[in-house]
Amino acid sequence: MLFRIEFQHYASLHRVTPGETNRLFILEKGGDIAVITNLASPTRSVFMSLPVVADSESGMLGLAFHPGYATNGYFFLSRRAI
């Protein structure tokens, strides 16, 4: 199934854990982390929004989920802050 959801300058796409198949996280250079839920009928919402400098090589740069995210909720960001 194909679907289309619009983003402003997305940086990368992430799945939380290999076992989780119904959520995708999209890191946007402008400071938003969007989450796509229910991939059968996708909806986009903002998971988190942080202030960043979003020029050519800056902004939100990376996102990684801790291997134990399902139980501890830890994730890591790389960004250029304001």
mmJSON file of the N, C-alpha and C atoms, coordinates in Angstrom:
{"data_MODEL":{"atom_site":{
"group_PDB":["ATOM","ATOM","ATOM","ATOM","ATOM","ATOM","ATOM","ATOM","ATOM","ATOM","ATOM","ATOM","ATOM","ATOM","ATOM","ATOM","ATOM","ATOM","ATOM","ATOM","ATOM","ATOM","ATOM","ATOM","ATOM","ATOM","ATOM","ATOM","ATOM","ATOM","ATOM","ATOM","ATOM","ATOM","ATOM","ATOM","ATOM","ATOM","ATOM","ATOM","ATOM","ATOM","ATOM","ATOM","ATOM","ATOM","ATOM","ATOM","ATOM","ATOM","ATOM","ATOM","ATOM","ATOM","ATOM","ATOM","ATOM","ATOM","ATOM","ATOM","ATOM","ATOM","ATOM","ATOM","ATOM","ATOM","ATOM","ATOM","ATOM","ATOM","ATOM","ATOM","ATOM","ATOM","ATOM","ATOM","ATOM","ATOM","ATOM","ATOM","ATOM","ATOM","ATOM","ATOM","ATOM","ATOM","ATOM","ATOM","ATOM","ATOM","ATOM","ATOM","ATOM","ATOM","ATOM","ATOM","ATOM","ATOM","ATOM","ATOM","ATOM","ATOM","ATOM","ATOM","ATOM","ATOM","ATOM","ATOM","ATOM","ATOM","ATOM","ATOM","ATOM","ATOM","ATOM","ATOM","ATOM","ATOM","ATOM","ATOM","ATOM","ATOM","ATOM","ATOM","ATOM","ATOM","ATOM","ATOM","ATOM","ATOM","ATOM","ATOM","ATOM","ATOM","ATOM","ATOM","ATOM","ATOM","ATOM","ATOM","ATOM","ATOM","ATOM","ATOM","ATOM","ATOM","ATOM","ATOM","ATOM","ATOM","ATOM","ATOM","ATOM","ATOM","ATOM","ATOM","ATOM","ATOM","ATOM","ATOM","ATOM","ATOM","ATOM","ATOM","ATOM","ATOM","ATOM","ATOM","ATOM","ATOM","ATOM","ATOM","ATOM","ATOM","ATOM","ATOM","ATOM","ATOM","ATOM","ATOM","ATOM","ATOM","ATOM","ATOM","ATOM","ATOM","ATOM","ATOM","ATOM","ATOM","ATOM","ATOM","ATOM","ATOM","ATOM","ATOM","ATOM","ATOM","ATOM","ATOM","ATOM","ATOM","ATOM","ATOM","ATOM","ATOM","ATOM","ATOM","ATOM","ATOM","ATOM","ATOM","ATOM","ATOM","ATOM","ATOM","ATOM","ATOM","ATOM","ATOM","ATOM","ATOM","ATOM","ATOM","ATOM","ATOM","ATOM","ATOM","ATOM","ATOM","ATOM","ATOM","ATOM","ATOM","ATOM","ATOM","ATOM","ATOM","ATOM","ATOM","ATOM","ATOM","ATOM","ATOM","ATOM","ATOM"],
"id":[1,2,3,4,5,6,7,8,9,10,11,12,13,14,15,16,17,18,19,20,21,22,23,24,25,26,27,28,29,30,31,32,33,34,35,36,37,38,39,40,41,42,43,44,45,46,47,48,49,50,51,52,53,54,55,56,57,58,59,60,61,62,63,64,65,66,67,68,69,70,71,72,73,74,75,76,77,78,79,80,81,82,83,84,85,86,87,88,89,90,91,92,93,94,95,96,97,98,99,100,101,102,103,104,105,106,107,108,109,110,111,112,113,114,115,116,117,118,119,120,121,122,123,124,125,126,127,128,129,130,131,132,133,134,135,136,137,138,139,140,141,142,143,144,145,146,147,148,149,150,151,152,153,154,155,156,157,158,159,160,161,162,163,164,165,166,167,168,169,170,171,172,173,174,175,176,177,178,179,180,181,182,183,184,185,186,187,188,189,190,191,192,193,194,195,196,197,198,199,200,201,202,203,204,205,206,207,208,209,210,211,212,213,214,215,216,217,218,219,220,221,222,223,224,225,226,227,228,229,230,231,232,233,234,235,236,237,238,239,240,241,242,243,244,245,246],
"type_symbol":["N","C","C","N","C","C","N","C","C","N","C","C","N","C","C","N","C","C","N","C","C","N","C","C","N","C","C","N","C","C","N","C","C","N","C","C","N","C","C","N","C","C","N","C","C","N","C","C","N","C","C","N","C","C","N","C","C","N","C","C","N","C","C","N","C","C","N","C","C","N","C","C","N","C","C","N","C","C","N","C","C","N","C","C","N","C","C","N","C","C","N","C","C","N","C","C","N","C","C","N","C","C","N","C","C","N","C","C","N","C","C","N","C","C","N","C","C","N","C","C","N","C","C","N","C","C","N","C","C","N","C","C","N","C","C","N","C","C","N","C","C","N","C","C","N","C","C","N","C","C","N","C","C","N","C","C","N","C","C","N","C","C","N","C","C","N","C","C","N","C","C","N","C","C","N","C","C","N","C","C","N","C","C","N","C","C","N","C","C","N","C","C","N","C","C","N","C","C","N","C","C","N","C","C","N","C","C","N","C","C","N","C","C","N","C","C","N","C","C","N","C","C","N","C","C","N","C","C","N","C","C","N","C","C","N","C","C","N","C","C","N","C","C","N","C","C"],
"label_atom_id":["N","CA","C","N","CA","C","N","CA","C","N","CA","C","N","CA","C","N","CA","C","N","CA","C","N","CA","C","N","CA","C","N","CA","C","N","CA","C","N","CA","C","N","CA","C","N","CA","C","N","CA","C","N","CA","C","N","CA","C","N","CA","C","N","CA","C","N","CA","C","N","CA","C","N","CA","C","N","CA","C","N","CA","C","N","CA","C","N","CA","C","N","CA","C","N","CA","C","N","CA","C","N","CA","C","N","CA","C","N","CA","C","N","CA","C","N","CA","C","N","CA","C","N","CA","C","N","CA","C","N","CA","C","N","CA","C","N","CA","C","N","CA","C","N","CA","C","N","CA","C","N","CA","C","N","CA","C","N","CA","C","N","CA","C","N","CA","C","N","CA","C","N","CA","C","N","CA","C","N","CA","C","N","CA","C","N","CA","C","N","CA","C","N","CA","C","N","CA","C","N","CA","C","N","CA","C","N","CA","C","N","CA","C","N","CA","C","N","CA","C","N","CA","C","N","CA","C","N","CA","C","N","CA","C","N","CA","C","N","CA","C","N","CA","C","N","CA","C","N","CA","C","N","CA","C","N","CA","C","N","CA","C","N","CA","C","N","CA","C","N","CA","C","N","CA","C","N","CA","C","N","CA","C","N","CA","C"],
"label_alt_id":[null,null,null,null,null,null,null,null,null,null,null,null,null,null,null,null,null,null,null,null,null,null,null,null,null,null,null,null,null,null,null,null,null,null,null,null,null,null,null,null,null,null,null,null,null,null,null,null,null,null,null,null,null,null,null,null,null,null,null,null,null,null,null,null,null,null,null,null,null,null,null,null,null,null,null,null,null,null,null,null,null,null,null,null,null,null,null,null,null,null,null,null,null,null,null,null,null,null,null,null,null,null,null,null,null,null,null,null,null,null,null,null,null,null,null,null,null,null,null,null,null,null,null,null,null,null,null,null,null,null,null,null,null,null,null,null,null,null,null,null,null,null,null,null,null,null,null,null,null,null,null,null,null,null,null,null,null,null,null,null,null,null,null,null,null,null,null,null,null,null,null,null,null,null,null,null,null,null,null,null,null,null,null,null,null,null,null,null,null,null,null,null,null,null,null,null,null,null,null,null,null,null,null,null,null,null,null,null,null,null,null,null,null,null,null,null,null,null,null,null,null,null,null,null,null,null,null,null,null,null,null,null,null,null,null,null,null,null,null,null,null,null,null,null,null,null],
"label_comp_id":["MET","MET","MET","LEU","LEU","LEU","PHE","PHE","PHE","ARG","ARG","ARG","ILE","ILE","ILE","GLU","GLU","GLU","PHE","PHE","PHE","GLN","GLN","GLN","HIS","HIS","HIS","TYR","TYR","TYR","ALA","ALA","ALA","SER","SER","SER","LEU","LEU","LEU","HIS","HIS","HIS","ARG","ARG","ARG","VAL","VAL","VAL","THR","THR","THR","PRO","PRO","PRO","GLY","GLY","GLY","GLU","GLU","GLU","THR","THR","THR","ASN","ASN","ASN","ARG","ARG","ARG","LEU","LEU","LEU","PHE","PHE","PHE","ILE","ILE","ILE","LEU","LEU","LEU","GLU","GLU","GLU","LYS","LYS","LYS","GLY","GLY","GLY","GLY","GLY","GLY","ASP","ASP","ASP","ILE","ILE","ILE","ALA","ALA","ALA","VAL","VAL","VAL","ILE","ILE","ILE","THR","THR","THR","ASN","ASN","ASN","LEU","LEU","LEU","ALA","ALA","ALA","SER","SER","SER","PRO","PRO","PRO","THR","THR","THR","ARG","ARG","ARG","SER","SER","SER","VAL","VAL","VAL","PHE","PHE","PHE","MET","MET","MET","SER","SER","SER","LEU","LEU","LEU","PRO","PRO","PRO","VAL","VAL","VAL","VAL","VAL","VAL","ALA","ALA","ALA","ASP","ASP","ASP","SER","SER","SER","GLU","GLU","GLU","SER","SER","SER","GLY","GLY","GLY","MET","MET","MET","LEU","LEU","LEU","GLY","GLY","GLY","LEU","LEU","LEU","ALA","ALA","ALA","PHE","PHE","PHE","HIS","HIS","HIS","PRO","PRO","PRO","GLY","GLY","GLY","TYR","TYR","TYR","ALA","ALA","ALA","THR","THR","THR","ASN","ASN","ASN","GLY","GLY","GLY","TYR","TYR","TYR","PHE","PHE","PHE","PHE","PHE","PHE","LEU","LEU","LEU","SER","SER","SER","ARG","ARG","ARG","ARG","ARG","ARG","ALA","ALA","ALA","ILE","ILE","ILE"],
"label_asym_id":["A","A","A","A","A","A","A","A","A","A","A","A","A","A","A","A","A","A","A","A","A","A","A","A","A","A","A","A","A","A","A","A","A","A","A","A","A","A","A","A","A","A","A","A","A","A","A","A","A","A","A","A","A","A","A","A","A","A","A","A","A","A","A","A","A","A","A","A","A","A","A","A","A","A","A","A","A","A","A","A","A","A","A","A","A","A","A","A","A","A","A","A","A","A","A","A","A","A","A","A","A","A","A","A","A","A","A","A","A","A","A","A","A","A","A","A","A","A","A","A","A","A","A","A","A","A","A","A","A","A","A","A","A","A","A","A","A","A","A","A","A","A","A","A","A","A","A","A","A","A","A","A","A","A","A","A","A","A","A","A","A","A","A","A","A","A","A","A","A","A","A","A","A","A","A","A","A","A","A","A","A","A","A","A","A","A","A","A","A","A","A","A","A","A","A","A","A","A","A","A","A","A","A","A","A","A","A","A","A","A","A","A","A","A","A","A","A","A","A","A","A","A","A","A","A","A","A","A","A","A","A","A","A","A","A","A","A","A","A","A","A","A","A","A","A","A"],
"label_entity_id":["1","1","1","1","1","1","1","1","1","1","1","1","1","1","1","1","1","1","1","1","1","1","1","1","1","1","1","1","1","1","1","1","1","1","1","1","1","1","1","1","1","1","1","1","1","1","1","1","1","1","1","1","1","1","1","1","1","1","1","1","1","1","1","1","1","1","1","1","1","1","1","1","1","1","1","1","1","1","1","1","1","1","1","1","1","1","1","1","1","1","1","1","1","1","1","1","1","1","1","1","1","1","1","1","1","1","1","1","1","1","1","1","1","1","1","1","1","1","1","1","1","1","1","1","1","1","1","1","1","1","1","1","1","1","1","1","1","1","1","1","1","1","1","1","1","1","1","1","1","1","1","1","1","1","1","1","1","1","1","1","1","1","1","1","1","1","1","1","1","1","1","1","1","1","1","1","1","1","1","1","1","1","1","1","1","1","1","1","1","1","1","1","1","1","1","1","1","1","1","1","1","1","1","1","1","1","1","1","1","1","1","1","1","1","1","1","1","1","1","1","1","1","1","1","1","1","1","1","1","1","1","1","1","1","1","1","1","1","1","1","1","1","1","1","1","1"],
"label_seq_id":[1,1,1,2,2,2,3,3,3,4,4,4,5,5,5,6,6,6,7,7,7,8,8,8,9,9,9,10,10,10,11,11,11,12,12,12,13,13,13,14,14,14,15,15,15,16,16,16,17,17,17,18,18,18,19,19,19,20,20,20,21,21,21,22,22,22,23,23,23,24,24,24,25,25,25,26,26,26,27,27,27,28,28,28,29,29,29,30,30,30,31,31,31,32,32,32,33,33,33,34,34,34,35,35,35,36,36,36,37,37,37,38,38,38,39,39,39,40,40,40,41,41,41,42,42,42,43,43,43,44,44,44,45,45,45,46,46,46,47,47,47,48,48,48,49,49,49,50,50,50,51,51,51,52,52,52,53,53,53,54,54,54,55,55,55,56,56,56,57,57,57,58,58,58,59,59,59,60,60,60,61,61,61,62,62,62,63,63,63,64,64,64,65,65,65,66,66,66,67,67,67,68,68,68,69,69,69,70,70,70,71,71,71,72,72,72,73,73,73,74,74,74,75,75,75,76,76,76,77,77,77,78,78,78,79,79,79,80,80,80,81,81,81,82,82,82],
"pdbx_PDB_ins_code":[null,null,null,null,null,null,null,null,null,null,null,null,null,null,null,null,null,null,null,null,null,null,null,null,null,null,null,null,null,null,null,null,null,null,null,null,null,null,null,null,null,null,null,null,null,null,null,null,null,null,null,null,null,null,null,null,null,null,null,null,null,null,null,null,null,null,null,null,null,null,null,null,null,null,null,null,null,null,null,null,null,null,null,null,null,null,null,null,null,null,null,null,null,null,null,null,null,null,null,null,null,null,null,null,null,null,null,null,null,null,null,null,null,null,null,null,null,null,null,null,null,null,null,null,null,null,null,null,null,null,null,null,null,null,null,null,null,null,null,null,null,null,null,null,null,null,null,null,null,null,null,null,null,null,null,null,null,null,null,null,null,null,null,null,null,null,null,null,null,null,null,null,null,null,null,null,null,null,null,null,null,null,null,null,null,null,null,null,null,null,null,null,null,null,null,null,null,null,null,null,null,null,null,null,null,null,null,null,null,null,null,null,null,null,null,null,null,null,null,null,null,null,null,null,null,null,null,null,null,null,null,null,null,null,null,null,null,null,null,null,null,null,null,null,null,null],
"Cartn_x":[0.837,0.0,0.88,0.585,1.307,0.455,1.129,0.432,1.349,0.755,1.528,1.206,2.259,2.146,3.239,2.912,3.851,4.719,5.994,6.934,7.733,8.216,9.096,10.535,11.307,12.735,13.037,12.499,12.763,14.208,14.772,16.173,16.337,15.469,15.608,14.346,14.275,13.12,13.597,12.824,13.27,12.129,12.449,11.537,12.062,11.177,11.603,12.43,11.867,12.562,12.184,13.01,12.659,11.3,10.865,9.586,8.368,8.571,7.446,7.224,6.047,5.794,4.709,4.16,3.025,3.306,4.579,4.937,6.248,6.292,7.527,7.752,8.997,9.355,10.132,9.775,10.423,11.075,12.365,13.128,13.139,12.634,12.594,13.658,14.402,15.501,15.062,13.821,13.322,13.045,13.2,13.049,11.938,11.095,10.009,10.434,9.945,10.001,8.554,8.237,6.87,6.772,5.581,5.339,4.167,4.347,3.287,2.763,1.488,0.894,-0.106,-0.42,-1.394,-1.069,-0.038,0.444,-0.577,-1.59,-2.647,-3.493,-3.666,-4.386,-3.617,-2.496,-1.533,-2.041,-1.6,-1.829,-0.509,-0.312,0.917,0.603,1.466,1.369,2.783,2.904,4.214,4.477,5.555,5.999,6.718,7.566,8.334,8.786,8.906,9.402,10.442,11.622,12.717,13.243,13.71,14.282,15.638,15.845,17.112,17.466,18.712,19.154,19.043,18.216,17.946,18.438,19.729,20.266,20.77,21.595,21.916,22.434,23.329,23.897,23.585,22.571,22.258,20.846,20.37,19.028,19.06,17.982,17.944,18.817,19.761,20.745,20.634,20.201,20.147,19.257,18.746,17.859,18.181,18.299,18.514,17.722,17.088,16.343,17.204,17.182,17.882,17.327,18.16,17.648,16.52,16.483,15.427,14.324,14.148,13.162,11.771,11.369,10.019,9.794,10.848,10.685,11.216,12.271,12.834,12.499,12.033,11.65,12.808,14.052,15.205,15.411,15.717,16.15,17.16,17.922,19.044,18.911,19.215,19.119,20.45,20.711,21.826,21.211,21.514,20.915,21.843,21.616,22.285,21.24,21.405,20.429,20.579,19.564,19.608,20.548],
"Cartn_y":[-1.178,0.0,1.237,2.165,3.43,4.54,5.483,6.651,7.85,9.022,10.249,11.182,11.638,12.625,13.653,14.931,16.001,16.361,16.686,17.123,18.305,19.127,20.235,19.797,19.551,19.256,18.148,16.965,15.893,15.463,15.007,14.613,13.103,12.382,10.93,10.261,8.966,8.146,7.071,6.808,5.866,4.981,3.733,2.814,2.674,2.589,2.546,1.296,0.141,-1.122,-2.079,-3.071,-4.025,-4.691,-4.871,-5.523,-4.624,-3.311,-2.387,-2.064,-2.387,-2.247,-1.233,-0.537,0.338,1.822,2.192,3.608,3.885,5.017,5.512,6.935,7.285,8.628,9.307,10.548,11.327,12.529,12.649,13.769,14.858,16.045,17.164,18.186,18.672,19.605,20.833,21.25,22.459,22.332,21.148,20.992,20.075,19.616,18.705,17.253,16.449,14.993,14.572,14.114,13.685,12.181,11.726,10.292,9.938,8.867,8.333,7.099,7.111,5.974,5.272,4.063,3.243,3.221,2.483,2.496,1.976,1.258,0.817,2.0,2.984,4.214,5.353,5.778,6.634,8.023,8.449,9.817,10.377,11.666,12.342,13.232,13.175,14.113,14.473,15.572,16.007,15.332,14.564,13.878,14.859,15.72,16.706,17.797,19.016,20.128,20.877,21.077,21.744,22.9,23.981,25.088,24.698,24.969,24.658,25.751,25.806,26.608,25.689,26.018,25.107,25.679,26.027,26.469,25.25,25.453,24.401,23.099,23.141,21.915,21.78,22.457,22.457,21.967,22.138,21.721,20.399,19.644,18.299,17.418,16.744,16.008,14.493,14.012,12.57,12.178,10.969,10.423,8.944,8.483,7.06,6.676,5.528,5.02,4.04,4.179,3.25,1.848,0.816,-0.547,-0.921,-0.294,-0.559,0.491,1.216,2.303,1.874,0.676,0.203,0.244,0.073,0.087,1.351,1.991,3.163,4.498,4.485,5.717,6.606,6.118,6.931,6.968,8.16,8.32,9.45,9.53,10.454,11.286,12.586,13.513,14.188,14.484,15.325,16.521,17.725,18.914,20.098,21.105,22.385,23.314,23.627,24.461,25.929,26.7,28.155,28.779],
"Cartn_z":[0.0,0.0,0.0,-0.861,-0.919,-0.325,0.327,0.851,0.72,0.794,0.651,1.809,2.478,3.542,3.288,3.354,3.033,4.242,3.963,4.993,4.474,5.398,5.066,5.316,4.288,4.406,5.412,5.144,6.089,6.01,7.142,7.213,7.196,7.907,7.945,8.478,8.24,8.6,9.565,10.653,11.686,12.163,12.403,13.082,14.505,15.5,16.898,17.175,16.969,17.19,16.074,15.821,14.764,14.98,16.218,16.492,16.329,16.327,16.199,14.727,14.237,12.802,12.462,13.444,13.151,13.39,13.649,13.807,13.093,12.429,11.834,12.336,12.587,13.021,11.91,11.611,10.573,11.235,11.049,11.581,10.516,10.865,9.926,10.311,9.326,9.6,10.377,10.208,10.853,12.343,12.927,14.366,14.812,13.903,14.288,14.147,15.068,14.917,14.744,13.554,13.26,13.458,13.828,13.944,13.038,12.297,11.452,12.163,12.505,13.21,12.306,12.68,11.955,10.46,10.109,8.732,7.728,8.184,7.278,6.813,7.697,7.379,8.046,7.448,8.141,8.503,9.687,10.14,10.642,10.449,10.879,12.065,13.084,14.196,14.639,15.378,15.861,17.2,17.258,18.481,19.386,18.783,19.545,18.586,19.097,18.306,19.123,18.542,19.237,18.394,19.045,18.284,17.713,16.434,15.772,14.782,14.388,13.259,12.059,11.104,9.987,8.67,8.617,7.331,6.554,5.563,4.594,5.204,6.161,6.731,8.214,8.691,10.117,10.358,11.591,11.96,12.689,12.608,13.174,12.301,12.914,12.124,12.286,13.444,13.65,14.803,14.747,15.773,15.918,17.16,17.421,18.665,18.618,19.761,20.54,21.858,22.746,22.505,22.572,22.379,23.343,24.514,25.488,25.489,24.37,24.296,24.75,24.421,24.782,26.286,27.076,28.533,29.191,28.604,29.281,28.612,27.364,26.673,26.242,26.276,25.918,24.401,23.902,22.524,22.483,21.423,21.333,20.058,20.18,19.058,18.817,17.565,17.182,16.463,16.959,16.354,16.546,15.755,15.963,16.56,17.826,18.557,18.181,18.524,18.303,19.299],
"occupancy":[1.0,1.0,1.0,1.0,1.0,1.0,1.0,1.0,1.0,1.0,1.0,1.0,1.0,1.0,1.0,1.0,1.0,1.0,1.0,1.0,1.0,1.0,1.0,1.0,1.0,1.0,1.0,1.0,1.0,1.0,1.0,1.0,1.0,1.0,1.0,1.0,1.0,1.0,1.0,1.0,1.0,1.0,1.0,1.0,1.0,1.0,1.0,1.0,1.0,1.0,1.0,1.0,1.0,1.0,1.0,1.0,1.0,1.0,1.0,1.0,1.0,1.0,1.0,1.0,1.0,1.0,1.0,1.0,1.0,1.0,1.0,1.0,1.0,1.0,1.0,1.0,1.0,1.0,1.0,1.0,1.0,1.0,1.0,1.0,1.0,1.0,1.0,1.0,1.0,1.0,1.0,1.0,1.0,1.0,1.0,1.0,1.0,1.0,1.0,1.0,1.0,1.0,1.0,1.0,1.0,1.0,1.0,1.0,1.0,1.0,1.0,1.0,1.0,1.0,1.0,1.0,1.0,1.0,1.0,1.0,1.0,1.0,1.0,1.0,1.0,1.0,1.0,1.0,1.0,1.0,1.0,1.0,1.0,1.0,1.0,1.0,1.0,1.0,1.0,1.0,1.0,1.0,1.0,1.0,1.0,1.0,1.0,1.0,1.0,1.0,1.0,1.0,1.0,1.0,1.0,1.0,1.0,1.0,1.0,1.0,1.0,1.0,1.0,1.0,1.0,1.0,1.0,1.0,1.0,1.0,1.0,1.0,1.0,1.0,1.0,1.0,1.0,1.0,1.0,1.0,1.0,1.0,1.0,1.0,1.0,1.0,1.0,1.0,1.0,1.0,1.0,1.0,1.0,1.0,1.0,1.0,1.0,1.0,1.0,1.0,1.0,1.0,1.0,1.0,1.0,1.0,1.0,1.0,1.0,1.0,1.0,1.0,1.0,1.0,1.0,1.0,1.0,1.0,1.0,1.0,1.0,1.0,1.0,1.0,1.0,1.0,1.0,1.0,1.0,1.0,1.0,1.0,1.0,1.0,1.0,1.0,1.0,1.0,1.0,1.0,1.0,1.0,1.0,1.0,1.0,1.0],
"B_iso_or_equiv":[0.0,0.0,0.0,0.0,0.0,0.0,0.0,0.0,0.0,0.0,0.0,0.0,0.0,0.0,0.0,0.0,0.0,0.0,0.0,0.0,0.0,0.0,0.0,0.0,0.0,0.0,0.0,0.0,0.0,0.0,0.0,0.0,0.0,0.0,0.0,0.0,0.0,0.0,0.0,0.0,0.0,0.0,0.0,0.0,0.0,0.0,0.0,0.0,0.0,0.0,0.0,0.0,0.0,0.0,0.0,0.0,0.0,0.0,0.0,0.0,0.0,0.0,0.0,0.0,0.0,0.0,0.0,0.0,0.0,0.0,0.0,0.0,0.0,0.0,0.0,0.0,0.0,0.0,0.0,0.0,0.0,0.0,0.0,0.0,0.0,0.0,0.0,0.0,0.0,0.0,0.0,0.0,0.0,0.0,0.0,0.0,0.0,0.0,0.0,0.0,0.0,0.0,0.0,0.0,0.0,0.0,0.0,0.0,0.0,0.0,0.0,0.0,0.0,0.0,0.0,0.0,0.0,0.0,0.0,0.0,0.0,0.0,0.0,0.0,0.0,0.0,0.0,0.0,0.0,0.0,0.0,0.0,0.0,0.0,0.0,0.0,0.0,0.0,0.0,0.0,0.0,0.0,0.0,0.0,0.0,0.0,0.0,0.0,0.0,0.0,0.0,0.0,0.0,0.0,0.0,0.0,0.0,0.0,0.0,0.0,0.0,0.0,0.0,0.0,0.0,0.0,0.0,0.0,0.0,0.0,0.0,0.0,0.0,0.0,0.0,0.0,0.0,0.0,0.0,0.0,0.0,0.0,0.0,0.0,0.0,0.0,0.0,0.0,0.0,0.0,0.0,0.0,0.0,0.0,0.0,0.0,0.0,0.0,0.0,0.0,0.0,0.0,0.0,0.0,0.0,0.0,0.0,0.0,0.0,0.0,0.0,0.0,0.0,0.0,0.0,0.0,0.0,0.0,0.0,0.0,0.0,0.0,0.0,0.0,0.0,0.0,0.0,0.0,0.0,0.0,0.0,0.0,0.0,0.0,0.0,0.0,0.0,0.0,0.0,0.0,0.0,0.0,0.0,0.0,0.0,0.0],
"pdbx_formal_charge":[null,null,null,null,null,null,null,null,null,null,null,null,null,null,null,null,null,null,null,null,null,null,null,null,null,null,null,null,null,null,null,null,null,null,null,null,null,null,null,null,null,null,null,null,null,null,null,null,null,null,null,null,null,null,null,null,null,null,null,null,null,null,null,null,null,null,null,null,null,null,null,null,null,null,null,null,null,null,null,null,null,null,null,null,null,null,null,null,null,null,null,null,null,null,null,null,null,null,null,null,null,null,null,null,null,null,null,null,null,null,null,null,null,null,null,null,null,null,null,null,null,null,null,null,null,null,null,null,null,null,null,null,null,null,null,null,null,null,null,null,null,null,null,null,null,null,null,null,null,null,null,null,null,null,null,null,null,null,null,null,null,null,null,null,null,null,null,null,null,null,null,null,null,null,null,null,null,null,null,null,null,null,null,null,null,null,null,null,null,null,null,null,null,null,null,null,null,null,null,null,null,null,null,null,null,null,null,null,null,null,null,null,null,null,null,null,null,null,null,null,null,null,null,null,null,null,null,null,null,null,null,null,null,null,null,null,null,null,null,null,null,null,null,null,null,null],
"auth_seq_id":[1,1,1,2,2,2,3,3,3,4,4,4,5,5,5,6,6,6,7,7,7,8,8,8,9,9,9,10,10,10,11,11,11,12,12,12,13,13,13,14,14,14,15,15,15,16,16,16,17,17,17,18,18,18,19,19,19,20,20,20,21,21,21,22,22,22,23,23,23,24,24,24,25,25,25,26,26,26,27,27,27,28,28,28,29,29,29,30,30,30,31,31,31,32,32,32,33,33,33,34,34,34,35,35,35,36,36,36,37,37,37,38,38,38,39,39,39,40,40,40,41,41,41,42,42,42,43,43,43,44,44,44,45,45,45,46,46,46,47,47,47,48,48,48,49,49,49,50,50,50,51,51,51,52,52,52,53,53,53,54,54,54,55,55,55,56,56,56,57,57,57,58,58,58,59,59,59,60,60,60,61,61,61,62,62,62,63,63,63,64,64,64,65,65,65,66,66,66,67,67,67,68,68,68,69,69,69,70,70,70,71,71,71,72,72,72,73,73,73,74,74,74,75,75,75,76,76,76,77,77,77,78,78,78,79,79,79,80,80,80,81,81,81,82,82,82],
"auth_comp_id":["MET","MET","MET","LEU","LEU","LEU","PHE","PHE","PHE","ARG","ARG","ARG","ILE","ILE","ILE","GLU","GLU","GLU","PHE","PHE","PHE","GLN","GLN","GLN","HIS","HIS","HIS","TYR","TYR","TYR","ALA","ALA","ALA","SER","SER","SER","LEU","LEU","LEU","HIS","HIS","HIS","ARG","ARG","ARG","VAL","VAL","VAL","THR","THR","THR","PRO","PRO","PRO","GLY","GLY","GLY","GLU","GLU","GLU","THR","THR","THR","ASN","ASN","ASN","ARG","ARG","ARG","LEU","LEU","LEU","PHE","PHE","PHE","ILE","ILE","ILE","LEU","LEU","LEU","GLU","GLU","GLU","LYS","LYS","LYS","GLY","GLY","GLY","GLY","GLY","GLY","ASP","ASP","ASP","ILE","ILE","ILE","ALA","ALA","ALA","VAL","VAL","VAL","ILE","ILE","ILE","THR","THR","THR","ASN","ASN","ASN","LEU","LEU","LEU","ALA","ALA","ALA","SER","SER","SER","PRO","PRO","PRO","THR","THR","THR","ARG","ARG","ARG","SER","SER","SER","VAL","VAL","VAL","PHE","PHE","PHE","MET","MET","MET","SER","SER","SER","LEU","LEU","LEU","PRO","PRO","PRO","VAL","VAL","VAL","VAL","VAL","VAL","ALA","ALA","ALA","ASP","ASP","ASP","SER","SER","SER","GLU","GLU","GLU","SER","SER","SER","GLY","GLY","GLY","MET","MET","MET","LEU","LEU","LEU","GLY","GLY","GLY","LEU","LEU","LEU","ALA","ALA","ALA","PHE","PHE","PHE","HIS","HIS","HIS","PRO","PRO","PRO","GLY","GLY","GLY","TYR","TYR","TYR","ALA","ALA","ALA","THR","THR","THR","ASN","ASN","ASN","GLY","GLY","GLY","TYR","TYR","TYR","PHE","PHE","PHE","PHE","PHE","PHE","LEU","LEU","LEU","SER","SER","SER","ARG","ARG","ARG","ARG","ARG","ARG","ALA","ALA","ALA","ILE","ILE","ILE"],
"auth_asym_id":["A","A","A","A","A","A","A","A","A","A","A","A","A","A","A","A","A","A","A","A","A","A","A","A","A","A","A","A","A","A","A","A","A","A","A","A","A","A","A","A","A","A","A","A","A","A","A","A","A","A","A","A","A","A","A","A","A","A","A","A","A","A","A","A","A","A","A","A","A","A","A","A","A","A","A","A","A","A","A","A","A","A","A","A","A","A","A","A","A","A","A","A","A","A","A","A","A","A","A","A","A","A","A","A","A","A","A","A","A","A","A","A","A","A","A","A","A","A","A","A","A","A","A","A","A","A","A","A","A","A","A","A","A","A","A","A","A","A","A","A","A","A","A","A","A","A","A","A","A","A","A","A","A","A","A","A","A","A","A","A","A","A","A","A","A","A","A","A","A","A","A","A","A","A","A","A","A","A","A","A","A","A","A","A","A","A","A","A","A","A","A","A","A","A","A","A","A","A","A","A","A","A","A","A","A","A","A","A","A","A","A","A","A","A","A","A","A","A","A","A","A","A","A","A","A","A","A","A","A","A","A","A","A","A","A","A","A","A","A","A","A","A","A","A","A","A"],
"auth_atom_id":["N","CA","C","N","CA","C","N","CA","C","N","CA","C","N","CA","C","N","CA","C","N","CA","C","N","CA","C","N","CA","C","N","CA","C","N","CA","C","N","CA","C","N","CA","C","N","CA","C","N","CA","C","N","CA","C","N","CA","C","N","CA","C","N","CA","C","N","CA","C","N","CA","C","N","CA","C","N","CA","C","N","CA","C","N","CA","C","N","CA","C","N","CA","C","N","CA","C","N","CA","C","N","CA","C","N","CA","C","N","CA","C","N","CA","C","N","CA","C","N","CA","C","N","CA","C","N","CA","C","N","CA","C","N","CA","C","N","CA","C","N","CA","C","N","CA","C","N","CA","C","N","CA","C","N","CA","C","N","CA","C","N","CA","C","N","CA","C","N","CA","C","N","CA","C","N","CA","C","N","CA","C","N","CA","C","N","CA","C","N","CA","C","N","CA","C","N","CA","C","N","CA","C","N","CA","C","N","CA","C","N","CA","C","N","CA","C","N","CA","C","N","CA","C","N","CA","C","N","CA","C","N","CA","C","N","CA","C","N","CA","C","N","CA","C","N","CA","C","N","CA","C","N","CA","C","N","CA","C","N","CA","C","N","CA","C","N","CA","C","N","CA","C","N","CA","C","N","CA","C","N","CA","C","N","CA","C"],
"pdbx_PDB_model_num":[1,1,1,1,1,1,1,1,1,1,1,1,1,1,1,1,1,1,1,1,1,1,1,1,1,1,1,1,1,1,1,1,1,1,1,1,1,1,1,1,1,1,1,1,1,1,1,1,1,1,1,1,1,1,1,1,1,1,1,1,1,1,1,1,1,1,1,1,1,1,1,1,1,1,1,1,1,1,1,1,1,1,1,1,1,1,1,1,1,1,1,1,1,1,1,1,1,1,1,1,1,1,1,1,1,1,1,1,1,1,1,1,1,1,1,1,1,1,1,1,1,1,1,1,1,1,1,1,1,1,1,1,1,1,1,1,1,1,1,1,1,1,1,1,1,1,1,1,1,1,1,1,1,1,1,1,1,1,1,1,1,1,1,1,1,1,1,1,1,1,1,1,1,1,1,1,1,1,1,1,1,1,1,1,1,1,1,1,1,1,1,1,1,1,1,1,1,1,1,1,1,1,1,1,1,1,1,1,1,1,1,1,1,1,1,1,1,1,1,1,1,1,1,1,1,1,1,1,1,1,1,1,1,1,1,1,1,1,1,1,1,1,1,1,1,1]
}}}
